Every structure is written in structure tokens, then in C-alpha cells.
Amino acid sequence: MSAVTALVNDLTGRAKKGVTTAGGMSLLTIESLMAIGSDVVKRNFSWSEFFFQCWFMIRVGLAPAIMVAIPFGIIVSVQVGAVANQIGAGSFAGAVNGIGVLRQGAPLVTSLIIAGAVGSAICADVGARTIREEVDALKVMGINPVNRIIAPRLAAAIFVALLLNIVVAVAAIATGFLLNVQSGNVSSGTYLSGFVAFAQPTDLVLAEFKALLFGIIAVIVSCYKGLAASGGAKGVADAVNQSVVISVVALAIVNVAITQAYVMLVPQSVA
């Protein structure tokens, strides 16, 4: 019974810790978004930090995003093209490739880049500031760390995620187009007509909405774990690992929920 009791207590403690972490992240999200709005209205927003973070995120995430988008487009095109040719539906390859990449591929690649490359760097930076007691120093001087540190990074992540999502979508769709057309499986006109016939403007809205949410989630998780870091360099490393794992799991869950809601609420018909 002692082993069972210990297991139950351990699971209960982990569940309570998870609820506390989720609540803390939710409060940090609300506070950060309110800080962005209030600082912009009061003209106290740190635009220099915003542009610096935008450049940093683009420099860190643009090349990996394109390098992941191209193989992703190739894999989707090869697999979809092979199945489509087997059933005599090669003319629909453009629709399946384009819509699949736009609805799922581009936001997921963007989320992984934001969570893995950008989020880990943000968590390491914020964690190092916490360890060096810079965050405590800001509080002593009467400066809210959320306004000074998190708000510019969150705004920059939202902006960069929206841009990266478009870049990834264009790269993956263009790769699939070139692969299918150059291989002779389908003509360029047939490929494009299939994509235009089935794609909807709401698909782009869905992709951008996903990218926006994924950017918010990745940055909030990274900043929250960075602010909670303790124990020196090892504590910062542990916070980075935890932020990446939590971000990926949260992004996967949110992606499934949004996709299911979109399929249920938006009519899927030929344009």
C-alpha cells in the first residue's frame, strides 16, 4: 500500500503542478497582451526592443524554416502524387498538396521553428536574466518585467510567426508545384486549377490564425519557464528543455483542436 500511496501522491503532485503552471501561463498571457496594448496607447512601448527581437527571430528562424519547408513539400508531393496517380486522380494533386500545406504543413513548420529555435533562445535569455537577478533589479526600480522584457518579445513573435507562415507556405507549395510539373505527372494549368478550385480564403485565415496562436504559446511558455529558472546554468538548461517539450505538446493539442473546429464549422465545398 505504501508504494501505491507514494505513486498516487506523486501523480497528484504532478497534476497540481501542471494546473499551477497552466494557470500561471494563462495569467502571463493576459498580462502580456494587456501590457502591449497599454504601452502602445501610452506610447511607452519599447519599439527598439521590438525591432531588435524581430530581426533576431528572423535571423534565427528564416533559414531553418525554408530548409524544413522544401523537404516537407517534396515529401507531400511524392506521397500524394503516387497515390493520386494510382487511383487516376492526378489532376487533384495540386488541390491536395496546396491545401494540405496551407492548412497543416506551414503552421506546423512555423510552430516548430518558433518553439525550437526562437523559443529556446528566448528562454535561455530570460533565464539568464533571472539567474543574474536582472529581473529582480527591474522590480526594485519599479519597472514591470512583463512590460520591459516579455511584451516586446511577444509582439515580435506574433509578427514574425505571421510572416514565417507565409514564407513556409510559399516555399512548400512552390516546391510541390515544380516537382509535379517537372516530373510530367500533371500540367501546370491542371495543378493550379485544382488548387484554385478547392482552396478557400478561409484556409489562409486559418493558417495565419494558427501561426498567431502558435507564436503566442511558444513565447509565453519560454518566458514563463525563463522567469522561473533557478539553480544557475543547469537551471537555465533545464528550463530551456522544459519549454521546448511543453511548447511542442501544447502546439500539437491546439492544432488538433483548431483543425477539428474548422472542419466542423466551415463548409468544405468547391469554390
PAKE-472025 format. One record per atom (N, C-alpha, C, O): residue in three letters; x, y, z. Coordinates in steps of 0.1 Angstrom, whole numbers, plus 5000, padded with zeros to 4 digits. Example, Ala and Ser with C-alpha at 12.3 -4.5 7.8 and 13.67 -1.06 7.14 Angstrom:
BEGIN
ala513249435078/ala512349555078/ala513249675078/ala514249675085/ser512849785071/ser513749895071/ser512950005079/ser513450115080/
% end
This chain:
BEGIN
met500849885000/met500050005000/met500950135000/met500550234995/ser502050125006/ser502950235007/ser503450274993/ser503450394990/ala503750174984/ala504150214971/ala502950274963/ala503250364955/val501750224965/val500650274958/val500350414962/val500050504954/thr500450434975/thr500250574981/thr501250674976/thr500950784973/ala502550624975/ala503550714970/ala503350744956/ala503550864951/leu502850644948/leu502550674934/leu501450774932/leu501450864924/val500350754940/val499250844939/val499650984943/val499251084937/asn500450994954/asn500851124958/asn501751194948/asn501651314946/asp502551114941/asp503451174931/asp502551224919/asp502851334914/leu501651144915/leu500751184904/leu499951304907/leu499751394899/thr499451304920/thr498651424924/thr499451544925/thr499051654920/gly500751534929/gly501651644930/gly501951704916/gly501951824913/arg502151604906/arg502451644893/arg501251714886/arg501351814879/ala500051664889/ala498851724884/ala498651864889/ala498251954882/lys498851884902/lys498752014908/lys499752114902/lys499452224899/lys500952064900/lys502052144895/lys501652184880/lys501852294876/gly501052084873/gly500652114859/gly499552224858/gly499552314850/val498552214867/val497552304868/val498052444872/val497652544866/thr498952454881/thr499552574885/thr500352644874/thr500252764872/thr501152554867/thr501852604855/thr500952664844/thr501252764839/ala499852584841/ala498952634831/ala498252764835/ala498152854827/gly497852774848/gly497252894853/gly498253014852/gly497853124848/gly499552994856/gly500553094856/gly500753144841/gly500953264839/met500853044832/met501053084818/met499853164813/met500053254805/ser498653124817/ser497453194812/ser497453344817/ser497153434810/leu497753354830/leu497853494836/leu498953574829/leu498753694826/leu500053514826/leu501153584820/leu500753624806/leu501153734801/thr500053544799/thr499553574785/thr498653694786/thr498853794778/ile497653694795/ile496753814796/ile497553934800/ile497254044794/glu498453924809/glu499154044814/glu500054094803/glu500154214801/ser500654004795/ser501554054784/ser500754124773/ser501254224768/leu499654064769/leu498854124758/leu498254264763/leu498254354755/met497854264776/met497454394781/met498554494781/met498354614779/ala499754454785/ala500954534785/ala501254594771/ala501554714770/ile501154504761/ile501354554747/ile500354664744/ile500754774739/gly499154644746/gly498054734743/gly498254864750/gly498154974745/ser498454854763/ser498554984771/ser499855064768/ser499755184768/asp500954994766/asp502155064762/asp502155134749/asp502655234747/val501455064739/val501255124726/val500455254727/val500755354721/val499355244735/val498455354736/val499155474744/val498955584740/lys499855434754/lys500555544762/lys501855584756/lys502555674761/arg502255524745/arg503555554738/arg504755524747/arg505755584746/asn504555414755/asn505655364763/asn506255234757/asn507255184763/phe505755184746/phe506155064741/phe507655074736/phe507955174729/ser508454974739/ser509854974735/ser509954924721/ser510254804718/trp509855014711/trp509954984697/trp511354934693/trp511454854684/ser512354994699/ser513654954696/ser513854804700/ser514554724692/glu513354764711/glu513554624715/glu512654534706/glu513054424703/phe511454584702/phe510654514693/phe511354484680/phe511354364675/phe511954584674/phe512554564661/phe513854474662/phe514154394653/phe514554494674/phe515754414676/phe515254264677/phe515954174671/gln514254234684/gln513754094686/gln513254044672/gln513353924669/cys512554124665/cys512054084651/cys513254044643/cys513253934636/trp514254124642/trp515454094634/trp516153964640/trp516553884632/phe516253954653/phe516853834659/phe516053704655/phe516653604651/met514753714656/met513853594653/met513953564638/met513953444635/ile513953664630/ile514053634615/ile515453574612/ile515553474604/arg516453624618/arg517753574615/arg517953434620/arg518653354614/val517353404631/val517453264637/val516453164630/val516853054628/gly515253214626/gly514253124621/gly514053114607/gly513453014602/leu514453214599/leu514053214585/leu514753104577/leu514053024570/ala516053084578/ala516752984571/ala516352844575/ala516052764566/pro516252814588/pro515652674591/pro514252654586/pro513952544582/ala513452754586/ala512052744581/ala512052704567/ala511352614563/ile512852774559/ile512852734544/ile513452604542/ile512952524534/met514552564550/met515152434548/met514252324552/met514352214547/val513352344561/val512352244565/val511152244555/val510652134552/ala510752364550/ala509652364541/ala509852294528/ala508952234523/ile511052314523/ile511352244510/ile511252094510/ile510552034502/pro511952024520/pro511751884521/pro510351844524/pro509851734519/phe509651924532/phe508251894535/phe507451894522/phe506651804520/gly507651994514/gly506952004501/gly507251884492/gly506351834485/ile508451844492/ile508851734484/ile508251604489/ile507651524481/ile508251574502/ile507651454507/ile506151454505/ile505651344500/val505451564507/val504051564505/val503751544490/val502751464486/ser504451604481/ser504251584467/ser504451444462/ser503651394454/val505551384467/val505851244462/val504751154467/val504251074459/gln504451164480/gln503451064485/gln502051084479/gln501350994475/val501651214479/val500251244474/val500251214459/val499251154454/gly501351254452/gly501351224437/gly501251084434/gly500651044424/ala501950994442/ala501950854439/ala500550794441/ala500150714433/val499950834452/val498550784455/val497550834444/val496750754440/ala497750964441/ala496751014431/ala496850954417/ala495850924411/asn498150924413/asn498350854400/asn497750714400/asn497250664390/gln497850644412/gln497350504413/gln495850504411/gln495350404406/ile495150604416/ile493750594415/ile493150684404/ile491950704403/gly494050734396/gly493650814384/gly493150954387/gly492351004380/ala493651004398/ala493251144402/ala494451234403/ala494551314412/gly495251224393/gly496451314392/gly496151454391/gly496951544396/ser494951494385/ser494651634384/ser494251704397/ser494251824398/phe494051624408/phe493751674421/phe495051694430/phe494951724441/ala496151664424/ala497451674432/ala497651814437/ala498051834448/gly497351914428/gly497552044432/gly496752084444/gly497152154453/ala495452044444/ala494552074454/ala494952014468/ala494952084478/val495351884467/val495751814479/val497051874485/val497151904497/asn498051894476/asn499251944481/asn499152084486/asn499652114497/gly498452174479/gly498352314483/gly497652324496/gly498052394505/ile496452264496/ile495552284508/ile496252214520/ile496152264531/gly496852094518/gly497452034529/gly498652114535/gly498752124547/val499452174526/val500552254531/val499952384538/val500452424548/leu498952444532/leu498452574537/leu497752554550/leu497952634560/arg496952444552/arg496152434564/arg497052374575/arg496852414587/gln497952274572/gln498652204582/gln500152224582/gln500752254592/gly500752204570/gly502152204570/gly502852324574/gly503752334582/ala502452444568/ala503052564570/ala502952614585/ala503952644591/pro501752604591/pro501652644605/pro502452554614/pro503052604624/leu502452424611/leu503252334620/leu504752354619/leu505452354629/val505252374607/val506652404605/val506952534612/val508052544619/thr506152634610/thr506352764617/thr506352744632/thr507252804639/ser505452664637/ser505352644652/ser506652574657/ser507152614668/leu507052474650/leu508252404654/leu509552494654/leu510352484663/ile509652584644/ile510752674643/ile510652774654/ile511652804661/ile509452834657/ile509352924667/ile509552864681/ile510252924689/ala509052744683/ala509252674696/ala510652624698/ala511252644709/gly511252574687/gly512552514689/gly513752614688/gly514552614697/ala513752694677/ala514852784675/ala514652914683/ala515552954691/val513552974681/val513353104687/val512953094702/val513553164710/gly512053004705/gly511652984719/gly512752944728/gly512852994739/ser513652854724/ser514752814732/ser515752934735/ser516252944746/ala515953014724/ala516853124726/ala516253234736/ala516953284744/ile514953254734/ile514253344744/ile514353294758/ile514553374767/cys514053164760/cys514053114773/cys515453114779/cys515553154791/ala516453094771/ala517853104776/ala518153244780/ala518853274791/asp517753344772/asp518053484775/asp517353524788/asp517953584797/val516053504789/val515253544800/val515753464813/val515853524824/gly516053334811/gly516553264823/gly517853314828/gly518153324840/ala518753354818/ala520053414823/ala519853544830/ala520553574840/arg518853624825/arg518553754832/arg518053724846/arg518353794856/thr517253614847/thr516653584861/thr517753534870/thr517853574882/ile518653454865/ile519753404873/ile520653514878/ile521153514889/arg520953614869/arg521753724872/arg521053834880/arg521653934883/glu519853804884/glu518953894892/glu518654024885/glu518454124892/glu518754024872/glu518354144864/glu516854174866/glu516354284866/val516054064866/val514654074867/val514254134881/val513354224882/asp514954094891/asp514754144905/asp515154294905/asp514554374912/ala516154324898/ala516654464898/ala515654554891/ala515354674896/leu514954504881/leu513954584874/leu512754614884/leu512154724884/lys512354504891/lys511254524901/lys511654624912/lys510854704916/val512954624916/val513354714926/val513254864921/val512954954929/met513554874908/met513455014902/met512055054898/met511855164893/gly511154964901/gly509754994898/gly509354974884/gly508355034879/ile510154894877/ile509854864863/ile509254724862/ile509854624867/asn508154704855/asn507454574854/asn508254494844/asn508354534832/pro508754374847/pro509554294838/pro508654254826/pro509154234815/val507354234828/val506454194817/val506454304806/val506554274794/asn506354434810/asn506354544800/asn507754554794/asn507854584782/arg508754534802/arg510154564796/arg510754444789/arg511454464779/ile510454324793/ile511154204787/ile510154124778/ile510554094767/ile509054094784/ile508153994777/ile507354054766/ile507254004755/ala506754174768/ala505854234758/ala506454254745/ala505854224735/pro507654314744/pro508354334731/pro508554204724/pro508454194712/arg508954104731/arg509253964725/arg508053904721/arg508053834710/leu506953914728/leu505653854724/leu505153924711/leu504753854702/ala505154054711/ala504754124699/ala505554094687/ala505054074676/ala506954084689/ala507754044678/ala507553904673/ala507553874661/ala507253814682/ala506953674679/ala505753664670/ala505653584661/ile504653734674/ile503453734667/ile503653784652/ile503253724643/phe504353894651/phe504653954638/phe505453854629/phe505153834618/val506553804635/val507453714628/val506753584624/val506953524613/ala505953524633/ala505253404630/ala504353414618/ala504253324610/leu503653534618/leu502753554606/leu503553564593/leu503053504583/leu504653624593/leu505553634581/leu506153494578/leu506153454566/leu506653424588/leu507253294585/leu506253194580/leu506653114571/asn505053204584/asn504053114580/asn503753134564/asn503653034557/ile503753254560/ile503653284546/ile504853234538/ile504653174527/val506053254543/val507253214536/val507253064535/val507653014524/val506952994546/val506952844546/val505952794536/val506152704528/ala504752854536/ala503652804527/ala504052824512/ala503952734504/val504652944509/val505052964495/val506152874491/val506152814480/ala507152854500/ala508252764497/ala507852614495/ala508252554485/ala506952564503/ala506452434502/ala505552414490/ala505652314483/ile504652504488/ile503752494476/ile504552504463/ile504252434454/ala505452604463/ala506252614451/ala507152484448/ala507252444436/thr507652424459/thr508452304457/thr507552194451/thr507952124442/gly506352174457/gly505452074452/gly504952104438/gly504852004430/phe504752224434/phe504452264420/phe505552224411/phe505252164400/leu506752264414/leu507852234405/leu508152084404/leu508452034393/leu507952014415/leu508251864414/leu507151794406/leu507551704398/asn505951834408/asn504851764400/asn504951804385/asn504751714377/val505151924382/val505151974368/val506351924361/val506251874350/gln507551934367/gln508751894361/gln508851734359/gln509451694349/ser508151664368/ser508151514366/ser507251474355/ser507251354351/gly506351564350/gly505451524340/gly504151454344/gly503351414336/asn503951454357/asn502751384363/asn501451464360/asn500451414358/val501651604359/val500451684357/val500951814351/val502151864354/ser500151874343/ser500552004337/ser500452114347/ser499752104357/ser501052234344/ser501052344353/ser499652394355/ser499152434366/gly498852404343/gly497552454344/gly496652364352/gly495752414360/thr496752234350/thr495852144358/thr496252154373/thr495252144381/tyr497452164376/tyr497852174390/tyr497352294397/tyr496752294407/leu497452414390/leu496952534395/leu495452544396/leu494852594405/ser494752484386/ser493352494385/ser492752404397/ser491752444403/gly493452294400/gly492952204411/gly493152284424/gly492252274433/phe494252354426/phe494452424438/phe493452534440/phe492852554450/val493152614429/val492252724429/val490852684431/val490052744438/ala490452564426/ala489152514427/ala488752474441/ala487652494445/phe489752424449/phe489352374462/phe489852464473/phe489352454484/ala490852544471/ala491352634481/ala490352744484/ala489552794475/gln490252794496/gln489352894501/gln490153004508/gln491152974514/pro489653124508/pro490253234515/pro490453204530/pro491353244537/thr489453124535/thr489453094549/thr490653004553/thr491052994564/asp491152924543/asp492352844545/asp493552934549/asp494252894558/leu493753044542/leu494853134546/leu494553194559/leu495453214567/val493353234562/val492953294575/val493253194586/val493753224597/leu492853064584/leu493152954594/leu494652944596/leu495052934608/ala495452944585/ala496852924587/ala497453044595/ala498353024603/glu497053164592/glu497653284599/glu497153284613/glu497953324622/phe495953244616/phe495453234629/phe496253134638/phe496553154649/lys496453014631/lys497252914638/lys498652974641/lys499152954652/ala499353034631/ala500653094633/ala500653194645/ala501553194653/leu499653274645/leu499553374656/leu499453304670/leu500153344679/leu498553214671/leu498453144684/leu499653064687/leu500153064699/phe500353004677/phe501552924680/phe502653014685/phe503452984693/gly502753134679/gly503753234683/gly503553274697/gly504453284705/ile502253304701/ile501953344715/ile502353224724/ile502953254735/ile501953104721/ile502152994730/ile503652974732/ile504052954744/ala504452974722/ala505852944723/ala506553044731/ala507353014739/val506253174729/val506953274736/val506553284751/val507353304760/ile505253264753/ile504753264767/ile505353154775/ile505853174786/val505353034769/val505952914776/val507452944779/val507952914790/ser508152994769/ser509653024770/ser509853124781/ser510753114789/cys509153234781/cys509353344791/cys508953294805/cys509653334814/tyr507853224806/tyr507453174819/tyr508453084825/tyr508853094837/lys509052994817/lys510052904822/lys511352974825/lys512052944834/gly511653074817/gly512853154819/gly512753234832/gly513753244839/leu511553294835/leu511353374847/leu511453284859/leu511753324870/ala511053154858/ala511053054869/ala512352984870/ala512452894879/ala513353014862/ala514652944863/ala515352974876/ala515353084881/ser516052864881/ser516852884893/ser517852774893/ser517752674886/gly518952804901/gly519952694902/gly521152714893/gly521852614890/gly521352834888/gly522552854880/gly522352814865/gly521252804860/ala523452784859/ala523452744844/ala522652624842/ala521952614832/lys522752524851/lys521952404850/lys520452434850/lys519752364843/gly520052524859/gly518652554859/gly518152624847/gly517052594842/val519052704840/val518652764827/val518552654817/val517552654809/ala519452564816/ala519352454807/ala518152364808/ala517452334799/asp517752334821/asp516552264824/asp515352344819/asp514352284814/ala515352474822/ala514152554818/ala514052554802/ala512852544797/val515152554795/val515052554781/val514452424776/val513652424767/asn514952314781/asn514452184777/asn512952164780/asn512152124772/gln512552214792/gln511152204796/gln510252294787/gln509152254783/ser510752414783/ser509952504775/ser509752444761/ser508652454756/val510752384755/val510652324742/val509652204742/val508752194734/val509752114752/val508852004753/val507452054755/val506452004748/ile507152144765/ile505852194767/ile505252264755/ile504052244752/ser506152344748/ser505652414736/ser505152314726/ser504152334720/val505952214723/val505652124712/val504352044715/val503452034707/val504252004728/val502951934732/val501752024731/val500751984726/ala501952144736/ala500752234736/ala500452274722/ala499252284719/leu501452294713/leu501152334699/leu500352214692/leu499452244684/ala500752094695/ala500151974688/ala498651974693/ala497751944684/ile498451994706/ile497051984711/ile496152094705/ile495052074700/val496752214705/val495952334700/val495752314685/val494652354680/asn496752264677/asn496552244663/asn495352144660/asn494552174651/val495352034667/val494251934665/val492852004668/val491951984661/ala492852074679/ala491552134683/ala491052244673/ala489952244669/ile492052324668/ile491652424658/ile491252364645/ile490252404639/thr491952264641/thr491652194628/thr490352134629/thr489552144619/gln490052064640/gln488751994641/gln487552094641/gln486552074635/ala487752204648/ala486752314648/ala486552374635/ala485452404631/tyr487652394627/tyr487552454614/tyr486752354604/tyr485952404597/val487052234605/val486352134596/val484852124599/val484052104591/met484552134612/met483152124616/met482352254613/met481152244610/leu483052374614/leu482252494613/leu482352564599/leu481352624595/val483352534591/val483552594578/val483152494568/val483652394567/pro482152534559/pro481752444548/pro482952414539/pro483552504534/gln483152284536/gln484252244527/gln483652214513/gln483252104511/ser483652314505/ser482952294492/ser483952354481/ser484852424484/val483652314469/val484452354457/val484152504455/val482952544454/ala485152584453/ala484952734451/ala484352754437/ala484052864433/
% end
